[in-house]
Amino acid sequence: MNLRLQAGNKGSFTVMQLTDSHTGEDAGKNARTAELIEQLIAWEKPDFIVHTGDAVWGERSEEQIREALLPLSESGIPWTYVFGNHDAEAAHNKDRLFECIRKMPNCRMWHDEGSGSDRLGNHYLEVCNGAGQVMWVLFFLDSGEMYPDPRVGGYAVIGREQIDWYRRVSARYASENPGYAAMLFQHIALPEFREMWEMETTYGMKREEVCCPRINTGFFSALVEDGHARGVFVGHDHTNDFWGTRFGVALGYGRQSGYGGYSADDFLKGCRMFRLSCDEGQKKAAVPSFETYLRLEDGRQITSPWKREPEYVRHDL
């Protein structure tokens, strides 16, 4: 398994996040979605692409997942995928979809057996600078579908096995480079997204509720304690694209990247872009940083989104 992504000597590494393209039974919408993704890739020319789930939603999910991800595989750019809550909802199970996705050209998706047995596709990839130093580790997590206990209901959680897995992998990389940074991608938001909206400065739009688990398993606490996570970015909520920082960790949404599923007529489709610093001369003690912006279907780059101050002010500082 090739875990390495090369930034080369250019000092940065660009990642495109696509999400919730929802290829389904409407051939016209499917064609528009494919054209949009091809155009976004042509505009941005990213070094790497991640699709954060719900690429399909229909009775022919195995066939449709190939159609949905074809623009990625044909781009010649390395890419990966994390499952959303709808991907295997209507037909076929994740195992069949996982094998289908992995066989597509340029795909880097894999599953780390040490991450637990009840989710599929938990994996990570390294981003190295021109000197071969690991500057970033990109983590990709299966955030599940629904919580199994009917007393609780709602969406699934990041489980204890996944949290322990993140801790172990992060500790291993930290032992080799104490200044390495982590960026995480999954489909469903963490409960702390709601707290951030209420208590921190945010950038971008919130057009619907934060649909997250009803139980908090402490994953965000683990990220804060670990100290290497720079951000967690998700999809799932089609008309949210805001982001902000909570206790030093950025929490944010991508931008819906297709015409299937629900949306709003005035909410243009697009993608989120990341520019990760990978300076070859960066000292081991330095902290890698990142910039993020949106690219919309009309060609605009949104680098200065709407800024919103919090409803509540923290008084514990």
C-alpha positions as CSV (number, residue, x, y, z in Angstrom):
1,M,0.0,0.0,0.0
2,N,1.5,3.3,-1.1
3,L,0.7,5.8,1.7
4,R,2.8,8.6,0.4
5,L,1.7,11.8,-1.4
6,Q,4.5,14.1,-2.7
7,A,4.3,17.9,-2.4
8,G,7.6,18.2,-4.1
9,N,9.6,21.4,-3.7
10,K,6.8,23.9,-4.3
11,G,6.2,24.5,-0.6
12,S,2.5,23.6,-0.5
13,F,0.1,20.8,-1.3
14,T,-3.5,21.3,-2.5
15,V,-6.4,19.2,-1.6
16,M,-9.9,19.4,-3.2
17,Q,-12.9,18.3,-1.1
18,L,-15.9,17.1,-3.0
19,T,-19.0,16.0,-1.1
20,D,-22.7,14.8,-1.4
21,S,-22.8,14.6,-5.2
22,H,-25.7,12.1,-5.0
23,T,-25.6,10.4,-8.3
24,G,-28.9,8.7,-8.7
25,E,-31.7,7.9,-11.2
26,D,-31.9,11.3,-12.9
27,A,-29.6,11.0,-15.9
28,G,-29.7,14.7,-16.6
29,K,-28.6,15.6,-13.1
30,N,-25.9,12.9,-13.2
31,A,-24.5,14.4,-16.4
32,R,-24.5,17.9,-14.9
33,T,-22.7,16.6,-11.8
34,A,-20.0,14.9,-13.8
35,E,-19.4,18.0,-15.9
36,L,-19.2,20.2,-12.8
37,I,-16.6,18.0,-11.1
38,E,-14.6,17.8,-14.3
39,Q,-14.7,21.6,-14.5
40,L,-13.7,22.1,-10.9
41,I,-10.7,19.8,-11.3
42,A,-9.7,21.6,-14.5
43,W,-9.9,25.0,-12.8
44,E,-8.1,24.1,-9.6
45,K,-5.7,21.3,-10.7
46,P,-5.4,19.9,-7.2
47,D,-2.6,17.6,-6.0
48,F,-5.1,15.3,-4.3
49,I,-8.9,14.9,-4.2
50,V,-11.1,13.5,-1.4
51,H,-14.8,12.9,-1.7
52,T,-16.4,12.9,1.7
53,G,-19.4,10.7,1.0
54,D,-22.9,10.3,-0.4
55,A,-21.7,10.1,-3.9
56,V,-24.7,7.8,-4.7
57,W,-28.2,7.3,-3.4
58,G,-30.3,4.7,-5.3
59,E,-31.1,1.1,-6.2
60,R,-28.1,0.7,-8.5
61,S,-25.4,2.0,-6.1
62,E,-22.6,-0.3,-7.3
63,E,-23.1,0.8,-10.9
64,Q,-23.7,4.4,-9.9
65,I,-20.6,4.7,-7.6
66,R,-18.4,4.0,-10.7
67,E,-20.3,6.7,-12.6
68,A,-20.1,9.2,-9.7
69,L,-16.4,8.7,-9.2
70,L,-15.3,8.4,-12.8
71,P,-14.3,12.1,-13.1
72,L,-11.9,11.6,-10.2
73,S,-10.4,8.4,-11.6
74,E,-10.0,9.8,-15.1
75,S,-8.3,13.0,-13.8
76,G,-5.0,11.3,-13.3
77,I,-4.9,12.8,-9.8
78,P,-4.6,10.6,-6.7
79,W,-7.9,10.5,-4.8
80,T,-9.8,8.8,-2.0
81,Y,-13.3,8.3,-0.6
82,V,-15.0,8.1,2.7
83,F,-18.5,6.6,3.0
84,G,-21.6,8.7,3.7
85,N,-24.7,7.6,5.4
86,H,-26.6,7.1,2.1
87,D,-24.1,5.3,0.0
88,A,-25.1,1.8,0.9
89,E,-28.6,2.6,2.1
90,A,-30.7,1.5,-0.8
91,A,-28.8,-1.4,-2.3
92,H,-25.6,-3.4,-1.9
93,N,-23.4,-3.3,1.2
94,K,-20.3,-1.3,1.9
95,D,-18.0,-4.3,1.3
96,R,-19.1,-4.5,-2.4
97,L,-18.9,-0.7,-2.8
98,F,-15.5,-0.6,-1.1
99,E,-14.0,-3.2,-3.5
100,C,-15.5,-1.4,-6.4
101,I,-14.0,1.9,-5.4
102,R,-10.6,0.5,-4.6
103,K,-10.2,-1.0,-8.1
104,M,-10.8,2.4,-9.8
105,P,-7.6,4.1,-11.3
106,N,-5.6,6.4,-9.1
107,C,-7.7,5.5,-6.0
108,R,-5.8,5.5,-2.7
109,M,-8.6,4.3,-0.4
110,W,-7.8,1.4,1.9
111,H,-8.9,0.1,5.3
112,D,-6.7,-0.1,8.4
113,E,-7.7,-3.3,10.2
114,G,-6.5,-1.7,13.5
115,S,-9.3,0.9,13.3
116,G,-12.1,-1.5,14.3
117,S,-14.4,-4.0,12.6
118,D,-17.7,-2.1,12.5
119,R,-16.7,0.6,10.0
120,L,-15.1,0.4,6.6
121,G,-12.5,2.6,4.9
122,N,-10.7,4.2,7.9
123,H,-7.3,5.0,6.5
124,Y,-4.6,7.7,6.3
125,L,-2.1,9.0,3.8
126,E,1.2,11.0,4.3
127,V,2.0,14.3,2.6
128,C,5.8,14.7,2.3
129,N,7.8,17.7,1.3
130,G,10.7,17.7,-1.2
131,A,13.1,16.4,1.4
132,G,10.9,13.4,2.1
133,Q,9.8,14.6,5.5
134,V,6.2,13.8,6.5
135,M,4.5,17.2,7.0
136,W,0.9,16.2,7.1
137,V,-1.1,13.0,7.7
138,L,-4.5,13.0,6.2
139,F,-7.0,10.8,8.1
140,F,-10.2,9.5,6.5
141,L,-13.0,8.1,8.7
142,D,-16.2,6.2,8.1
143,S,-18.7,8.2,10.3
144,G,-21.4,5.5,9.9
145,E,-25.1,5.8,9.3
146,M,-27.5,5.7,12.3
147,Y,-27.0,5.1,16.0
148,P,-28.1,1.5,16.7
149,D,-29.7,2.0,20.1
150,P,-33.4,3.0,19.7
151,R,-33.3,4.8,23.0
152,V,-30.9,7.3,21.4
153,G,-31.5,7.2,17.7
154,G,-30.1,9.9,15.4
155,Y,-26.8,9.6,13.6
156,A,-23.9,7.2,14.3
157,V,-20.8,8.3,16.3
158,I,-17.1,8.0,15.9
159,G,-16.5,4.9,18.0
160,R,-13.9,4.1,20.7
161,E,-11.9,1.8,18.4
162,Q,-11.6,4.6,15.8
163,I,-10.6,7.1,18.5
164,D,-7.9,4.7,19.8
165,W,-6.7,4.1,16.3
166,Y,-6.3,7.8,15.6
167,R,-4.3,8.2,18.9
168,R,-1.9,5.3,18.0
169,V,-1.3,6.4,14.4
170,S,-0.8,10.0,15.5
171,A,1.6,9.0,18.3
172,R,3.7,7.0,15.8
173,Y,4.1,9.9,13.4
174,A,4.8,12.3,16.3
175,S,7.6,10.2,17.5
176,E,9.3,10.7,14.1
177,N,8.3,14.3,13.5
178,P,6.9,16.1,16.6
179,G,5.8,19.0,14.4
180,Y,3.7,17.0,12.0
181,A,0.1,18.1,11.4
182,A,-3.1,16.1,10.9
183,M,-6.2,16.9,8.8
184,L,-9.3,14.8,9.1
185,F,-12.1,14.1,6.7
186,Q,-15.4,12.3,7.4
187,H,-19.0,12.6,6.3
188,I,-21.1,13.5,9.4
189,A,-20.2,16.5,11.7
190,L,-19.1,16.2,15.3
191,P,-21.3,17.6,18.1
192,E,-18.7,20.4,18.6
193,F,-19.8,21.9,15.3
194,R,-22.9,23.2,17.1
195,E,-20.8,24.6,19.9
196,M,-18.5,26.3,17.5
197,W,-21.3,28.0,15.7
198,E,-22.7,29.4,19.0
199,M,-19.4,30.4,20.6
200,E,-16.7,31.1,18.0
201,T,-16.2,33.3,15.0
202,T,-17.2,31.5,11.9
203,Y,-16.9,32.0,8.1
204,G,-19.5,31.0,5.6
205,M,-23.1,30.1,5.6
206,K,-25.3,28.0,7.8
207,R,-28.6,27.3,6.0
208,E,-29.7,24.3,8.0
209,E,-29.2,22.6,11.3
210,V,-26.0,20.8,12.2
211,C,-27.0,17.2,11.8
212,C,-24.7,15.4,14.1
213,P,-24.8,12.5,16.7
214,R,-26.9,12.8,19.8
215,I,-24.1,11.2,21.9
216,N,-20.6,12.6,22.3
217,T,-17.9,9.9,22.4
218,G,-15.0,12.3,23.0
219,F,-13.3,12.3,19.6
220,F,-12.9,16.0,19.5
221,S,-11.4,15.9,23.0
222,A,-8.9,13.3,21.8
223,L,-8.0,15.6,18.9
224,V,-7.4,18.6,21.2
225,E,-5.4,16.5,23.7
226,D,-3.3,15.0,20.9
227,G,-2.4,18.4,19.6
228,H,-1.6,17.6,16.0
229,A,-5.1,18.0,14.4
230,R,-5.4,21.2,12.4
231,G,-8.9,20.5,11.2
232,V,-11.9,18.2,10.7
233,F,-14.0,18.8,7.5
234,V,-17.2,17.1,6.6
235,G,-20.2,17.0,4.3
236,H,-23.7,15.7,5.0
237,D,-25.5,19.0,5.5
238,H,-26.0,20.2,1.9
239,T,-26.6,23.9,2.5
240,N,-23.9,24.5,5.2
241,D,-20.4,25.6,4.2
242,F,-19.2,27.4,7.3
243,W,-16.0,26.8,9.2
244,G,-14.3,28.1,12.3
245,T,-11.9,27.2,15.0
246,R,-12.7,25.6,18.3
247,F,-9.8,25.2,20.9
248,G,-7.2,25.3,18.1
249,V,-8.9,22.8,15.8
250,A,-10.7,24.0,12.6
251,L,-14.2,22.5,12.1
252,G,-15.9,23.0,8.8
253,Y,-18.0,21.9,5.9
254,G,-17.2,21.3,2.3
255,R,-19.6,22.5,-0.5
256,Q,-22.2,20.2,-2.1
257,S,-20.6,19.1,-5.3
258,G,-23.6,17.7,-7.3
259,Y,-27.2,18.2,-8.3
260,G,-28.8,15.2,-6.7
261,G,-30.3,15.3,-3.2
262,Y,-31.9,18.3,-1.5
263,S,-30.5,21.8,-1.8
264,A,-31.5,25.4,-2.4
265,D,-31.8,27.1,-5.8
266,D,-29.5,30.0,-4.7
267,F,-26.9,27.7,-3.1
268,L,-24.4,27.2,-5.9
269,K,-22.6,23.8,-6.1
270,G,-18.8,23.6,-5.9
271,C,-15.9,22.3,-3.8
272,R,-13.7,23.3,-0.9
273,M,-10.0,23.7,-1.5
274,F,-7.1,23.5,1.0
275,R,-3.5,24.6,0.6
276,L,-1.3,22.8,3.1
277,S,2.1,24.3,3.9
278,C,4.9,21.9,3.1
279,D,8.0,24.1,3.2
280,E,11.1,22.0,2.7
281,G,13.0,24.3,5.0
282,Q,10.4,24.1,7.8
283,K,12.0,23.1,11.1
284,K,10.7,20.1,12.9
285,A,9.4,22.3,15.7
286,A,7.4,24.5,13.4
287,V,3.7,24.2,13.0
288,P,2.3,23.5,9.5
289,S,-0.6,25.7,8.5
290,F,-3.3,25.7,5.9
291,E,-5.5,28.0,3.9
292,T,-9.0,27.2,2.6
293,Y,-11.5,28.6,0.2
294,L,-14.5,27.6,-2.0
295,R,-14.6,27.3,-5.7
296,L,-18.2,27.6,-7.1
297,E,-19.8,26.4,-10.2
298,D,-19.9,29.9,-11.7
299,G,-16.1,30.0,-11.5
300,R,-15.8,32.3,-8.5
301,Q,-13.3,31.6,-5.7
302,I,-14.7,32.6,-2.3
303,T,-11.7,33.5,-0.3
304,S,-13.4,36.0,2.0
305,P,-16.7,34.5,3.1
306,W,-19.2,36.1,5.3
307,K,-17.9,36.5,8.8
308,R,-20.2,35.8,11.8
309,E,-19.5,36.7,15.4
310,P,-20.7,34.3,18.1
311,E,-24.1,34.5,19.8
312,Y,-22.4,33.8,23.2
313,V,-19.1,35.1,24.5
314,R,-16.9,32.9,26.6
315,H,-16.1,34.3,30.0
316,D,-13.6,31.7,31.1
317,L,-10.5,33.2,29.5
